[in-house]
Amino acid sequence: MNALFNNYSRRPISLVEGKGTIVKDSEGKSYLDFTSGIAVLCLGHSHPSLVKALQEQSEKIWHTSNLFESPGQVKLAESLVKDLHLDHAFFCNSGAEANEAAIKMARKHTGKHHIITFENSFHGRTFGAMSATGQEKIHKGFGPLVDQFTYLPFNDVKRLENSIDDSIAAIMLEVVQGEGGVNPITDEFAEAIQKICSENDIILIVDEVQTGIGRTGTRFAFEQTALKPDLVSMAKGLGGGFPFAGVLGTSKLYDTFSPGSHGTTYGGNPLGVAVSQAVIDTVFQDLFLEEVKEKGAYLVNKLNEVFSNEPVIVRGKGLLIGIDFGDVEVAPFVSKLEEAGLLVVSAGAHVLRLLPPLTVSYEEIDQAINILESVVLSQLVK
Ligand SMILES: *Cc1c(COP(=O)(O)O)cnc(C)c1O
């Protein structure tokens, strides 16, 4: 026991330094960090342009609140929506908070309350975001939840079609369910959702908190699907390690919030804006994104080779990759991999999730594969 509440099951190491993909613990041991702080450190640890952006901004001004003009927020919003069908941004501090804003906008815009989300989704821990999350273990003990969320099976077109009526304000989903086990949306399901939303004036909210900012090889994962969301929530990679989040939306939602209807004191904080601008200037480049795709494909191929004789399924998009071990519990793998110098995170009880920095090198991927092969394969074969 210590002076912290007991809401995390922490690994027994303390990371004190990092550069790129490599982190060091307090005992001086090095690891390949394939967690990226849960998909946050898209440019790895201590990326020089983020360090510079934060240092320079910290000497100018730390905080202004949204009482005043913010040209930095405007520029960042323009960079985020450039070449997309989206038009405006609202900045906040966490993924859950971004989803709260999206849910509030969808309800206010439509005047309806009912929102469809999916089983095994994850949208955050605040009341609205938790209620949107289709996982009982996240709800347990906290009820009553926010009313009017319905959880449907993911990728089930028939069930979705049968659940549509005129009470529905929004459909909310992840393109790849991250926490829920790295489950990508099928093409068929994406097409069905887009059609249903367009035909019934239903707001489409895509939660890109984990999949966004280059993680899947495009700026946002929805770009690889038929989905054309009205609202997109972002966090994690958006600040590259600085707590920062936001929602993007189309112009039809511009009048939904008026001054005073929604806000957050820290949202669009100058330090976060400066770091996020540096993230976006680096990640939203065709060459950079192309490399993420190539590295993701390389990693998936290697994993398929390693596990070719095992009942293991490798899936994901870009550098958001899940290794599904079926009935086998992955918790012992996480600690054995850590001992061998590779940090990974699970997604549910049976899936190992690989989330290297988008800047990971092929050499580091090969090293991680070697560790996975020697640690995990030997356990499976045993
Ligand atoms: C992590 C995550 C969230 C919650 O983000 P926080 O910053 O922890 O509030 C929401 N949605 C998805 C898809 C996530 O992966």
The ligand as a Gaussian input file, in Angstrom:
#p B3LYP/6-31G(d) Opt

LIG

0 1
 C       -8.028000       5.930000     -24.326000
 C       -9.315000       6.061000     -25.004000
 C      -10.316000       6.949000     -24.541000
 C      -10.188000       7.703000     -23.239000
 O       -9.166000       8.651000     -23.275000
 P       -8.696000       9.339000     -21.901000
 O       -7.709000      10.364000     -22.346000
 O       -8.127000       8.253000     -21.044000
 O       -9.909000       9.936000     -21.286000
 C      -11.455000       7.095000     -25.292000
 N      -11.634000       6.415000     -26.443000
 C      -10.709000       5.564000     -26.914000
 C      -10.949000       4.867000     -28.205000
 C       -9.527000       5.347000     -26.208000
 O       -8.617000       4.470000     -26.668000

